[in-house]
C-alpha cells in the first residue's frame, strides 16, 4: 500500500491512492487475515500491537492530509478509516467490488474536496 501512495503525485492523489489501495486489498481478501487474527483477542499487548500496526499503516494518509493543510489530519484519517471500514463491509456482504470502489473514492473525494 505504501508504494502505491508514495508513487502518487500530490497530496490529493496520495489520499485517493490510499483509499484505492485499501479497498483493493480488501477486495483481494487481505483484510480477512487481520480480522480473523484480531477476533477474540484477550491479550492486551496483542491488541495494542494490532492497533499500533493499523496506526502505522495509516501514516501515509495522515501525512497527505497534513500536507493538504487539513486542520485535523488525525481525526480526518479516522473518519476516512470509518468510511473504508463500511466499504469493506459492503464488499464482504457481496456488493460488487467495482461499484464499492468507485463509490468510496467518489464519496471520500467529495467529503475532502479532493482534486483528481
N, C-alpha and C positions, 0 to 999 in steps of 0.2 A: 504494500500500500504506500509506504513511504516513497518508493521510487516513482510511482505514478504522480504523487503530489509534487515531489521535487522537480519533475520534468515539466510541469505546467508553468507557464509564464504569467506572472502577475498574481496578486493575492486572490482576486476573484476566481481566477482559473484554478488556483490551488484548492479553494473551498469546494468548487464543483468537482474537481478530481478526487478529493477526499470522499465526497458524497457518492460519486460513481463507484469508486473502488470499494467502499464499504458495502454498498448494495450488491455489487458484482461478487464479492467474497461470500456474502450471504446466499446469493443465488447458486453458487457453486457448493454450498453446504459447509463452508469452512467454519461458520459460527457455531454449528451444531456441536462440535468438539468442545468448545468453550462452555456452551450451555450445559452439556452433559457433565463436563468436568466440574462445573460450579454448583450443580444441583446437589442439594443436601449437605453441603459442606458445613461441618460443625467446628472445624479447626479455625480459630480466629486468624492465625498467621496465614493460613492458606487463603482466606477471604481477602486479607489485606494485600497479599501478593497479586491476586487477580485484579483487585481494584487498582493497584499501582500499575500493573501492566496495561490495563484499559486506559488509565490516565496517560501513560507514555505513548500509547498508540494514537491518542487524540492530540498529541502535542503539535503536529503539523497543522491541524485545524486551528488550534488556539493561536499559533504563530501567524497564520494567514489572516485570521480575524483581527489580531492586534495590528498587523501591517496595514490592514484596510482602515484602521482608525476606529474600529468599533469600540464603544466606550467600556464594554464589559465582556471581553473575549471569553473569560472562563464561563460566565453564565450563558452566553450565547452558544458556546460549544456544547454545554449541557442540553440546551433546548434543541439544537441540531441533533444531538445524540438521541433525544426523545423521539424526534420525527423519524430518524433512521431505525430506531427500535420498532416503531409501528410499521415501517416499510418491511422490515424483516418478518414481522408477524404476518403481514399480508402475503408475503412470498410463501411462508410456511403453511399458510391456510389455503394455498393453491391458486392465488391470484397470478395472472400472467406476469412473468418476470419483466418483459419489456415495458408493459403498462406501469408497473410499480416503479421501475427505474425512471422512466421519463416523467411520471407524475411527481416523484420525490424530488428530482432535480429541479423541475419547474417550481414546485412549492417552496423549496428552500431558496432557490434563486430569487423568487418574488419576495419572500419574507425578509431577505437580507439585501434586496435591491442590487443583486449581482449583475455584472455585465459579462456576457459570454463572448 
